[in-house]
Every structure is written in structure tokens, then in C-alpha cells.
């Protein structure tokens, strides 16, 4: 498989999305990061998605999570807030 095929999650056929959990600095009262948490496109939790990950498709899943999280964060203009992005998809 070429790098071009891997980077978009080819080989992992379950549609996913991300939930963005704010991480708050309680002293300053500001959001300093968002944690991207994998979710099923149908609203399913992380467990439903992770149960579909195997040794054979783990790399494709990893790449799909990264590109999905970064793409959604860009669509939501999260960079404008100055907050960091943490991607959490494998326990």
C-alpha cells in the first residue's frame, strides 16, 4: 500500500466522526486544548468503533482518525481560539 492510500484511511470502512471535549485550565478559566474523541458516524460511542479495529486495519484507522480530527478542527476554526488539539482514538 502506498503512502497516498494510507493517509486518507483507505482500508478502514467504518464511517467515523469526532467529539471535541474541551480541556479547561480551571485557574485561568480558559480552554487550553480540545481532545478529539472518536465516535461512530451514526452516533455510536468509541467502543462500537474500536471493536472494528484489528491488527490488519489499525494503521488505516489511525490515519483516518488523524485526518478526520484535523479536518473537523479546521472546519470549526479551532485554531482561532489558540487552543491545542489532542487526538485520542486508541486506549
Phi, psi and omega per residue, in radians:
X1 nan 2.339 3.140
X2 -1.424 2.835 3.111
X3 -1.033 -0.670 3.140
X4 -1.042 -0.699 3.127
X5 -1.230 -0.516 -3.102
X6 -1.359 -0.667 -2.954
X7 -1.124 -0.368 -3.123
X8 -1.765 0.136 3.092
X9 1.492 0.243 3.093
X10 -0.973 2.273 -3.116
X11 1.879 -0.135 3.033
X12 -2.119 1.874 -2.914
X13 -1.631 0.071 3.117
X14 -1.586 2.231 3.119
X15 -1.250 2.326 -3.136
X16 -2.214 2.885 2.961
X17 -2.493 -3.068 -3.134
X18 -2.268 2.530 2.932
X19 -1.814 2.428 -3.114
X20 -1.896 1.939 3.137
X21 -1.650 2.092 3.101
X22 -1.222 2.471 3.036
X23 -1.930 2.052 -2.953
X24 -1.850 2.372 2.946
X25 -1.447 1.800 -3.038
X26 -1.182 -0.452 3.102
X27 -1.202 -0.809 -3.119
X28 -1.506 -0.333 -3.106
X29 1.251 0.509 -3.112
X30 -2.212 2.709 3.045
X31 -1.427 2.134 3.121
X32 -1.848 -0.183 3.095
X33 -2.826 2.853 2.983
X34 -2.164 2.353 3.081
X35 -1.733 2.115 3.106
X36 -1.485 2.072 -3.087
X37 -1.967 2.208 -3.084
X38 -1.171 2.436 3.105
X39 -2.465 2.744 3.043
X40 -1.295 2.582 3.131
X41 -1.059 -0.486 -3.123
X42 -1.506 0.152 -3.136
X43 1.654 -0.012 3.129
X44 -1.156 2.639 -3.137
X45 -1.329 3.110 -3.108
X46 -1.039 -0.624 -3.119
X47 -1.041 -0.707 3.123
X48 -1.131 -0.637 3.123
X49 -1.288 -0.876 -3.062
X50 -1.098 -0.470 3.115
X51 -1.176 -0.258 3.123
X52 -1.629 -0.083 -3.108
X53 -1.528 2.296 3.099
X54 -2.248 3.035 3.085
X55 -1.054 -0.561 -3.106
X56 -1.260 -0.537 -3.084
X57 -2.000 0.143 -3.080
X58 -1.042 -0.741 -3.132
X59 -1.128 -0.772 3.114
X60 -1.082 -0.715 3.100
X61 -1.078 -0.800 3.110
X62 -0.979 -0.848 -3.122
X63 -1.155 -0.705 3.117
X64 -1.090 -0.733 3.112
X65 -1.091 -0.786 -3.133
X66 -1.082 -0.871 -3.087
X67 -1.189 -0.625 3.110
X68 -1.166 -0.830 -3.128
X69 -1.073 -0.806 -3.115
X70 -1.175 -0.727 3.122
X71 -1.098 -0.791 3.118
X72 -1.151 -0.710 3.102
X73 -1.070 -0.696 3.104
X74 -1.158 -0.753 3.115
X75 -1.050 -0.602 3.135
X76 -1.510 0.007 3.135
X77 0.960 0.726 3.139
X78 -1.122 -0.468 3.140
X79 -1.069 -0.524 -3.127
X80 -1.092 -0.442 -3.138
X81 -1.367 -0.285 -3.092
X82 1.409 0.022 -3.137
X83 -1.378 2.654 3.066
X84 -1.397 2.902 3.080
X85 -2.137 2.201 3.065
X86 -1.996 2.265 -3.102
X87 -1.854 2.098 -3.074
X88 -2.145 1.910 -3.130
X89 -2.400 -0.277 3.059
X90 -2.142 2.263 -3.124
X91 -1.185 nan nan
